[in-house]
């Protein structure tokens, strides 16, 4: 474990700052992305929703294919170079989208971000380098809290910047990403000890090879399946909310931004102040069950909501469901040797990407189907019922999972 107190403090601050800027960047563009798609394509909201699904799918495909490679590169060369490279990919994505003369550029930008600009894998691997096995859920919770803080500021800021043009938020997000990458070049230390680095192997640098190799670790595969199904469920919000809220509540981009800000406040509070205490009291598995139970309730209620005020109140308590992801991630990380943490987080990135791909295609196409002119019934909440059904399946598998925990001393 990376233990230098001064460098560890500096590294953790930069990681959390980076995750904050990453989520703020996504939050900044979410309220205006539907408007930019419609501006470039002249499509209706329903048709733009379907186009948005394919743009999001481009991100998912490239992250699925390249996530394990980035994770394995981190295990070979260290977290620092991979982390900084990802940051520049993230900024390039937003710059291309802001300059887009056609919708094709949106696909290109999202593809770059999916392949090289997703920073959660390197961030979680670096946090694992600096955390004991019993503290990893709390460390991953801090990463989630930083994400939530970014979502407090990002959507609200995006809604305001959108008043000056649909492209302004993209340029602002790109500027934040590039500035952070330059800052990190000077202050971010390497968190992985050289004696923990291992040789890069192409056969493990793909999602199937990584899954096969990590599958040799006892207890990983069942938790990986739970992780994947849960990410499929919770991606209902990033995939659909910016299209769902205008269709269901008649909100404009500013109101969408406010609603997402409330989600961010909730995530920040629960993941910074609550999850560490809950894990110490109940353990990772029970914490995940609590989070998923609240997620199921939230998805089900939202499916039938027609009152925007109640939707805003529901967003305030969504942080309960945000406790599940750090807990599940910690369950996998505890079982994984130190020199495979990057590989694990790369695989998690691939599973998340596949979940994003499925969420974009399933949820947004379902929303388009039930809000278009030829819809059998007008029911924008249909995608949330799918998310609720997935949550029931995930909860069932988690409850059936063995309670046996690994011995941290053997990891």
N, C-alpha and C positions, 0 to 999 in steps of 0.2 A: 504494500500500500504506500502511495506517495504521501510522506508525512512532514516534509519541511513546512513548519507553521506559517512562515512569511509568504513563501511561494504558493502554498495551498490556499491561503486567504486571497491572494491576488488572482489565482486561477479560478477559484469559485466565483469571485465577483465578476470576472470577465465572462464566464460561462453564463451566469444568470443575466448579465446585461445583454449578452448576445441573444439568448432565448427571448428576452423581453423585446428587443428590437425586431427579431424574427416574427413574433406574434403580432407586434404592433404593425409591422409592414403588411402582413396578411389582413389584419383588421382594417387598416387604412384603405385597402382596395376593395374589400368585400361589399361595402354599400354601393360603390359605383361600377363594379364589374358588370352587372346586368345592363346598366346604361351604356357602357362602352361597347358591349356586344351588339346592342340594338343600334348604336350609332354607326358601327362598321358594317352591319348586315341588313339594317332596315327591317328587322323581324319584329313580330309581336312579342309580348312578354312570354307567352306560352312557348313560342318557337325559340326564343332566346334562352329559355330554360333548358331546352333540349340541346342547344348548341353549347351552353355552359357545361352540360354533362360531359360532352366530348372533349372540351378543353381541359376539364378536371381529370378526365381519363388519361390524357397525354401525360400529365404529371405522374399519375399512378403507375403507368406502364414503365416509364424510365426509372422511377425510384425502385420499383419491383426488380427490374433487371440489374441495376447498378448499385443498389444499397449494400448488398454483401461485399461487393468489390471495395467500396469505400471503407467498410468496417474492417476487412482483411488488410487493407493498406494501413489503417490505423494501428492494427496489431503488429505490422511489420516495421513501419517507419515512425510510429508514435502518433499521438493525438493532434499535436500542434499543426503539422503541415496539412493534414486532412481537414482539420477544423477551419483553418484560414482559407484553404481552397474552396471549401463549401460556402464560406461567406461571400467570396467574389462571385460564385455562381448564383447565389441568391440575389445580389445586386444587379447582375446582368439580366436576370429574369425580369425584374421590374422595369429596368431601363428599356428593354425591347418592347415590353407591353405598353409603356408610355409613348413610345415612338411609333407604335403600330399603324401602318397605313392600310392594313387589311387584317382580317380575322386570322389569317395564316400566322402572323407574327405572334398572336396570343398563344397559338399552339407551340410555336418554337420556344417562346419564353417559358411556358409551363414545362416543356420537355427538359430544358436546361436546369430549371429548379428541381425537377424530379430526379434527374440523374446526378447532379453535383451540388445542388444548393440546399438540400435538406440537412439541417444541423442537429436534429434531435439525437441521431445515432452517435456522432462524435461527442455531443454534450453529455449524454448519459454514460458513455464509456469513460469519459474523463472524470465524471462524478464518481463512478464506481472505483476508479483508480485511487480516489481520495477518501473512500468510505469503508468502514468495516461492514461485515455482512449484516449485522443487526441494525445498522444505521442507513442501509441503502434505500429503504422505502421512504424515510424522511428526506434523504438527499434527492431522490427522484421527485418527491413532493415539492421540494424547493424549485426544481426545474419547472414543474407544473404551475407553481405559484407565480414564477416569473412570466410564464406564458399567459396566465390570467391577468397579471398586471398590464402586459402589453395589450390584452384585449379590453382593458378598461379605457386606455387612451386611444388605441388604434381606430376602432370603429367610429367613435365620436369625432376624432380628428378627421377621419376619412369623409364623414358626412359633411363636416364644415368645409374641408378643402374642395369637395365635390361641387360646392356652390360656385367655384371659380373655374370649373371645367372638369370634364371626366378624366382627363389625363394628368392633372396636377397631383392627385394622390399617388400615382405610380412613380412620378419623378421624385416626390418627397421620400417615398419608401426606398427607392434606389439610392438616394443620397445618404440615408441613414445606414443602409447596409454597407456601402463602400467606406464610409467614415469609420464604421465599427471594425471593418476588416483591417484598415490601416492602423487603427489604435491597437488592435490585437497583435499585429506584427511586432510591435515594440514592447508590449507588456505581458503577453500570454506565455507562460513557461510550459515546457513539456511535462506532462503528468505521469507518463508511463515509464517505469524504470527500464533501462536498456536490457537488463538480464531477463525481463519478462517478454521482450519482443521475440517474435518467431518468424520463420521464413514465410514468404508469400507463396501461396499455392493457387494456381488458376482453378483447379478442380473444386476448391472451396469458395472461390470468389463469384459464385452465382447462387441464386436462392435455393436451388435444388441441392447443390453440393453442400452449402452451409447447413441446410436442414438435415441432410443425411449425416454430416459430421457431428453436429450438435445433438442429433437424435441418439447418439451413443451415450450421452450423459443421462443418468437415471432420473426419470421424472420430468424431463424437459418437454417432451412432445405433448402430453395432455395439457400442460399449462400453455404451451404455444398455441394450441387449438383454441383454448379459452380466450387468450389474448387476441387472436385473429377475429373471432366472432364478436367480441366486445368492441373492437375498433370498428368493425362493420356497422354495429348498432350506433355508436356515438357519432359517427361521421354524418349522420342525418343533419346535424347543425351546420358544419362548414360546407357541406354539399348543397343544402337545400334552403337554409333559412333566408338568404338574401332574395330568393325567388318566392318562397312560401309566404313570408310576411306581407309583401305587397299584394299577393293574390288573395290571402285570407283576411287581412286587416286593412288593406288599402294604404299601407305605410309608404312614405317616400324614403329616399336614401338616408336622410337625417334621422328619421325614426328607426330605421333598421340599425343604424350606427348606435343609437342610444340603447336599444334592446341588447345588442351584442356587448356593449359596455357593461351592462348589468350582469351578463354571464361572466365577464372577466372579473368583476368585483367579487362575485360569488366564488369563482375558482381560486382567486388569490387568498381569500379568507380561509377557505377550507383546506387548501393545500399548504399554506404557510403556518396556520395556527391550529388546525384540527387533526390532520392525518397522522402526524408524528405521535400525538397522544393516543389516538384511536388504535394505531398499530401496536404501541407498547401495551395497551390494555387488552386488546382482543387478538392481535396477530394479523399478518397480512391477509390470510384467507378470509377471515370473518370481516375484515375491513372491506375487502373486495365485494363480498356478498351484500354488505350494507349499501355500498355505492351503487351496485347494480339494481338493488331493490328500488332505490329512489329513482334511478334511471328509467326503470320500467313504468313507474307511476307517472313520471314526467312525460314520457313519450305518449302514453295512453291518454292523458288529459289533454295534451296539446293537439292530438289528432281531432278532437271534437270541439276545440275552443273556437269561439267566434268573437270573443271579447278581448280586444287588444290590451286593456288594462290588466286583466287577469294573466295574460301571457307575460307581461312585464314582471308581475309579482312572481310568477313561476320561474322566470329566469334568475331571480334573486337566490333561489334555493337550489339551483342546478349544481352548485358546488359539491353537494352531497355525492352526486354521481361521479364527479371528478376524482374522488378518492380511490376508485377502483383501479385505474390504470397504473399509478405508481406502485400500488400493492402487488399487482400481478407482475409488473416488471421486476420488482424486488424478489419475488418468488423464483423467477427464472435466473436472475443475476446471482442469487445466493448459491445456486446449484452449479454455476459455471466457473471454471478456473480463471485466474486473473489474466492469463495470456490469451483468453478467448472472449473477453468482454467486448472487444470491438466487433468480433465476428457475431456475437449474440445480438448486439445493438444493430448491426447491419441487417441481420435476419429480421429483427423486429421492424426495421425500416421497410424491408421488402413486404412483410406481412401487412404493415400499415398501408403501404402503397397499393397492394392488391385490394385491401379493404376500401381505400379511397376510390380506386377504379370501379369496384362494384357499387359503392355508394353513389357515385356520380351517375352511373348508367342506370341503376335500378331506381333510386329515389327520385332523381330529376326526371327521368322518363315517365315514372309513375305520376309525378306531380303534373307534368305536361299533359299526360293522358286525361287526368281528372280535372284539368282547368281549361282545356282547349275547347274550341267550338263544337267538336263532335264528341265531347265527353258524355259517357252514359249517364253520369250524375256529376254535379259540381261538388267535388270533395277534395279540397287541397290537403286535408289531413291524412290521406291514404298512405303516404310514405312513412308517417310516424307509427302507423299500425304495424308495418313491416319491421321497423326498428324495435317496437315493443315485443314482437314475436321472437326476434333474434335474441333479445335480452332474456326471455323466458328459457330458451334453449341454453344460453350461456350460463345462466344461474343454475340450471339443473346439473350441468356438467361440473360446475365448480363445487356444488354441494356434494356431489358423488366423489369428488377428488379425495385421495387419501390425505389424512391429516398429518402424515409423517413428514417431519421437517429434516433438512440436511444438517449435518454437523459442520458449523462454520469453520472449525479448526482443520477440517479435512479439505477445504476448498483452496 
